């Protein structure tokens, strides 16, 4: 049976690229047939990566057959996986997020979770000496994933391991990191084709805080004003998306990559309360608040959310 390798729903660059990397490793190095699949449409930056390196576009799935062998990457959160994951044969989890809990397996499995900025970085460590056998597209995919997750080393999640690997890969590929990252971020910033609801779900994770369920959405862009120009329509869409997705509220952080700050939309008093208690700011009656230095949902937003 072919093993399916996938990341979280609303796949970003790491959750699109890392399944491709690991499926290559399983199939070509370990001799275990594997296929990379996605749990939704890839975002614009991930789509750029697929096109730029002429990568096969993984098929999209929304359910799993009972007993299907799977490897989960870039998440360990059941809320970000198909409901049928409980019936699958989970063989491994490779991740760089905090351990959430809730997954149950039929037997012992391989689990590797490390505090790195990117799943692809961890995969490089696991592949080890066999990286010498990696084709150009695998190395390019790793580089793209690292630059995406670290925001070209601007994110506080960046480690020396991530940076060193990215620089080594760029050297091997003959790529100038600033130029390539600029291409990536331009692709990430082009959200003109997406509806407000799609933007709110594009890079979004659900968390419970103080008895409330929040969908925490992040839009990373080099053109924040393009997104903020749609502020009124985004705030109108928030309660609709929250209701449809079983959340109490949507928190939208528009991350300005170049100026290293986030703008949080404040549609109501509950979100203002969250902003004030979480970030120590005073919101007043305004409908946005700028949060200098806030770049990472994983390290700066989620661990600090307070109601």
N, C-alpha and C positions, 0 to 999 in steps of 0.2 A: 504494500500500500504506500502511495506517495504521501509524504508528510507535508502538510500545509503550514507555511510560516507567515505570520501576520502580526501587525501592531494594533494600535487602538483605533477606535472609530474616529471620524473626521481626521483622516491621515495627513500629517504634515510631512516634511521632507524626511525626517528620521524614521517615521513609521511607514514611509514608502520605500526608502532606500535600504534600511536594515534588513527587511525581509528578503530583498533581492540578494543582498550580500550573503546572508546565512543560507539561503536556498542554494546558492552557488557552492558554498563551502560543504554543505551536506552532500550535495550531488556529485561534485567534482573531486573533492578531497577525501571525504569519508565514504563515498560510494553508496549513499543512502538517497534514493530518489526523493526530491523535494520540490515544492512549487511555492513561490511567493504569491500571496493574494492580498487584497485590500478590503477593509471594512467600510468602504465609502469612496467617494471621489477624492482624488488627491488635491491639495491646495495648489495655488498657481505657481508657487516656487517649486513644489515637488513635480508638477507637470513640466516646468522648465527643465528640471534635471533629466527627466525621462527623454525629452526631446533633444536636449543638448548633447547627451551621450548615446543617443539612439538605443535606448533601453526598451525592452519589451514592456508594454503597459500591463501590469498584473490585472487579472480579472477581479471583479468585485463580488464578494459573497456577503450574505446576511444571516446564514444559518449553517450548521454543521451536522453531518450525519453522525449517528451514534457510533462510537468507536473510532471515529476519524482521528488519525495521529496528527498532532499539532505541536508547533513550537510558538510560544508567545514572546514577542519582543517589544521593547519600548513601553511596556505597561505590565502591571500585575493586578490591575483593578477590574473586578468583574463587571462594574458598571460601564466599562469601556469596551466590553467584549460581547459577542452574541449571547443571547439567553441560553442557547443550546451548548455553550461551552461546558456546562456541567455533564453533558453526555459524551464529550470528546475524550480522547486518550491524550492527555497533556504529557508531552515527553520532556519539555524543558521550558524555562522562563529565563530570558536574558533582558536585563533592565537596568535603568539608572535612576529610577524614582524610589520614593519611600515605599516600604512594604505596607500594603493596604490590608491584605487578608481577605478571606472569603472564598478563595478558590480551593476546591477539594479534588484530589487526584486518586486514581485507583491503586497507585503504588508509589514508591520512591521515584523522584525525578531529579534531573539536573537543574539547579537554580544558581544563577550568577547575577548578583546585583552589586554594583559598585558606585561610589559617589563621584561619577564622572559627568561631564556635561552632555555626553552623547552616547547612545547605544552603539553606534558604529565604532567609537573608540574602544569600547569594551570588547567588541567582536574582534578587532585587530589584535588585542592582547590574547584572546582565546585562540585565534588562528595561528598566532606565533610564527614560527619559521616558514610555515606554508604560505605566508604572505608573499614570499618570493615567487610563488606560482600564480598569484592573482593577476588576472588580465587588467588592462588599463581601465576598463569600465568599473571594475570593483573598486579600484583605488580612487577613481574620480567620484564614485558614489560616496565613498567614505569621507572624502574631502568635503563634498557638498553638504553632507549631513552634519559634519562638525562645524562648518562655518555657519550653517543655519542655526543649530542649537546654541552656539556660543555668540551669535550675532557678530561674527568676525572678531571674537575674543572680547567683546564689550560686556557680555553677560557675567554676573558674579558667579555663575556656575562653572565658568571656565577653569580648568586645571592646567597645570604645566604639562600633564600627559596629553590632554586634548591639543594644546597649542603645538607641542613638539611633533605629534603625529601629523597634524595638518600641514605644518611647514615641510616636513619630510615628504609627504605625499605630493604637495605642490611642486617641490623641487624635482621629484621623479617625473611628474607630468609636464614640467615646463610651464607652470601656470603662475601668474602673478596674483597673489591672494587679493590685494585691494581691487584689482580690475574684475576678477571673477566674482568676488562678493558683491560688487556694485551691480553686476548683471543679475545675480540671484535676487538681490533686494529690490531691484526694479521690477522683476517678475512678481515677487511677493506683494509689492505695493499696488499692482494693477488689479483693483477689485471692482472695476466699473461694470463688469458683466454679472455681478452678484446682487441678489436682492438683499434687503435689510435682514431678513430672517436667516438667509444663507451666511451673511457676514457674522451674525451673532453665534452661529453654530460652527463656523469654519475652523477655529482653533479653540475648542471649548471643553471644559471638564467640570463635572458636577461634584460638589462637596457639601457636607452638612456642617453647619456652625450654629451653636446655640439653639438647636431644635428647628432651624430653618435650612432648607435646601437651596443652594445657590449654584447657578450655572455660571462659572467663571470663564469669561471669554477674553481672549487676547488677540489683538490685531497688530502685528509688527510691521512697520512701514517706514519708508524714507519720506513719505508725503502725508503726514498726519492730517493736514488741512483737507485733503481729498476725502478722508473718512469723516472728519468733524463737520464738513459741509452738509453731511447727511444726518446730523445729530438729531434733529427733531423727528425724522422718520425712524431712526434707530430706536429712539426712546418710545415711540408709538408701538414699535414691533416687540419691545421687550416683554410686556405682560402676555402677549400672545404666545411668544416662544416659550416663556416660563410655563404657562398653562399647558401647552401641548407637550412639553417635555417633563412634566411632573415636578417642576421646581417652584419655589416661592418667589424667586427674583433672579434676574440676570445682572451680572456685574461685567461691564465692558471696559477693558483697559486698552487704550490706543497707545501703543509703544512707539515712540519716536526713536528710531535706531541711531540716527546721527547725533541727536542732542541728548541722548541717554536719559530719557524721562518718559513718564506715562501720563496720559490724561484719562481720568476716570469720569464717565458720564454719571450724572446724579439725577435720576428721573423722579425720585421721591425721598421722603424723610428717612425711610429704612436704609436706603443706600447711603445717604448722608451720615447716618449714625454709624454704619459699618466703616465708612471712610475715616471718620473722626476717631473712632476707637482703635482702628487698625493702624493708621498712619500718623496719628497725632496732629491732624490738621483741623482747621476751622472752616466749615463749608458755607455757613450762612445760608442764603437763599439761592446761591448760584447753581447752575446746572452742570458744571464741570469743575474738576479740580486737577491741577497739575501736580504730579508727584515726582520731584527731581530724583534721579538715580534709580528709580524703580524700573527694572528691565525683565525680571524673571518671576514668572508665576510660581515656579517650583520652589524657589529659594526665598523670595521676598514677599510674595502675596499670600499663597496658601498657608504657610506655616504661621502667619501673623493674623489671619482673618479673625476678627472679634466682633461679637454682636452685643 
